[in-house]
């Protein structure tokens, strides 16, 4: 748990980064967390500073993920979450890109980044320059598209099945073989007049006692 001086300390780091480090467009404490926004050209120098500076010492990259905003020209946020175990503080670094402009790989700064960069490439289609092993890691061979993009169809583009006659796994366009059903949104019990053990209630419904409401 962060101490009571955690937010002021992060605020001082944010002021320092935003005023003295080239390439950082914004550094601020957002909801108690330090968030830094930089550009692609400055990413490697900013990351090296965050790792090596004695007052920062963000020596671990916990993860890297993508966020898709299709309405933007640079639709993707690439988000890096860094941790300083020694100083007990975290920082989130954000850089933006599109489908064609690569983001510099940080695998030489944090070797664990290779796994995360491959995942981001696989699921969002973000390219990473300088990454020697940029290939899919979660989806299957021959998979088309990037499934975490917001414009990716929920049914996908192709389906995979084993063909008994050909004795191999095949890919073919998705086919919706079942028509959409018409739902009446009623309880399945509403059509049941009498449940076991409820015969007396059934009789009362059929022949209500005199004076009862219709």
N, C-alpha and C positions, 0 to 999 in steps of 0.2 A: 504494500500500500504506500502511495506517495505521501510524503510528509506535508505539513501545512505550508511549507515554503516552496512546494513543488511548482505551483502555477507561477508565482513571481519569478522563480529561477528560469522556467521555460520562457516567460515573457522577456527576460533579459537576453536569453539566447536568440529569440525571435528578432529583437531589435538589432542585435549585433549582426545576424545573418542578413537581414534585409537592408542594412545600411553599409555593410563593408564587403560583402561577397558578390562579385560580378556574376551575372546570369540568374540570380534569384529575383524573380518578379514579385514575390510575396512570401513573407514568413510571419505567422501569427499563431496565437493560441486559440484554438477553436474547440469549444466544449471541453476544456481542460487538457487538450492534446496539442502538441506542437506540429504544425502543418507547414511545409515548405513547398513552394511551387517554383519550378525552374524550367528552362528551355532545353531542348535536346542537345544543342551544341555545348552547353555548359554542364551537362549531367555528370560526366565522369569526374570533372574537377570538383564539383560540389560534393559528390559522393566520397571522393578521396579525402576531402577536408573533413567531412562529417565522421569518417572513420579514424583519421589520424590526429586531429587536433586534440591536445590534452584536455581542453575544456569541454569537449563533446564526446569523443570516444565511443561512437556508435559502431562497435566492432562486430555486431551480428546483424545480418539481414534475416528477419523472421519469415517474411514472405513477400511475394510480388503478385499483384492481381490486376485485372483490367476492369474498366467500367465503360459502358457503351452509351453514348449520347448521339443517336443517329441524326438529329437535327443540326448538329454542329459541323462546321467544315472539318475541323480536327475532332473526329467523333469519339476518339478513345482517350481516356485517362489511364496511364500506366502508374500504378500506385506501389510504392516501396515502403515497407514497414521495418524500421530499424530499431535496434535495442542497444542501450549501453548498460551492461550488467554492472560495471564498476560504479557508474554514477546513478544507476537506477532511474533512467529516463528513456523516453521513446520519442521518435520523430516519424512523421509520415511525409514522404517526398512524392510529389505528383508532377508528371510531365505529360504533355498531350501529343497526339499524333493522329494520322489518318491511315487509310488502307495501304498506302504506298511508301510513305516516308518512314525509314527505319529509325528505331531508337538504339543508341549505343548500348551494347551489352556490358553489364557490370560483372561478368563472371570472373574477370581477372582481379576484381576487388573482393568479391565474395564468391568463391567457387560454387557454393550452393545455388547460385542464381541460375545455373544452367537448367536445372529441373523446372524452376518457376518460369523462366523465359520460354521454354518449350511448351509449357502448359498454356501460357498466355497466347503464344502463337497458334497453338492447336485450337483453342476455344474461341479466340477473338480474331485471329488473323493478323496480329501485330507482328511486324518484322523487327528483328534485332540484328544490327550490323555488328560484325566481329564475333558473333556466336558460331563456333565451329560445328555445333551439333543441333542446328535448328531444324527439327523434324517433329512430327506429331508424337504425342506421348500417351494420350488417353483414348482417342478415337481409333477405329480400326483402319487397316490398310485400305486405300481406295475411298475413304470417306470424303464426301464432297461438302464444302462449306465449313462454317465455323459456328458451332451450335449455341454459343452464348451471345452472339450478336442479336440485337432485339428484332431485326428483320428476318431472322432465320425462321422458316416455317416450323410450326410445332410438330408436324408429321415428318419433317426431314425431306430430303430429296430422293433418297434411295432406301430400299429395305434389303436386308440380308437374310438369306435362308439356305438350307442345305437341299440341293436337288438330288433326289434318290436316283433318278434315271442317269443323270450326268455324273453322279458320285463326286460332287464338289460343292463348295460354297459359292453361291452366285449373288450378284448384286443386280437389282432391277428397280425401275421407278416405283415409287410408292403408289399402291392401288388401294383405294378405300372400298373394299369389297362388300361392306355392309351399309345399307341405306340408313340415313338418319332416322331415328325412331321418333314417334310422336308421344310425348309424355303429357299426362293429364295432371301431374303433381298431386294426385290424391293418395291417401294412405292405402296400402294394399289390403288393410283390414276393413275398409269401408264397404266392400262388396260382400262381406261375410255377415249373414243375418244371425247365425247362432253358433256360438262357440261351445265346445264340450263343457258340460257343467252349467251352461247358461240357458237351459231350456225354459226355466220359469220366466226369465226376462223376455225370452222370445214370445211366450204365450201372452205376457202383459202387453207387448208391443202389438200383437195381433188382435187382442181383445182387451183394450184398456178398461180398468174398473170404472164403474159409474161415477160421474162427478170429476174424473181426472181431466187434465187439459188434453186437448186433441193433439 
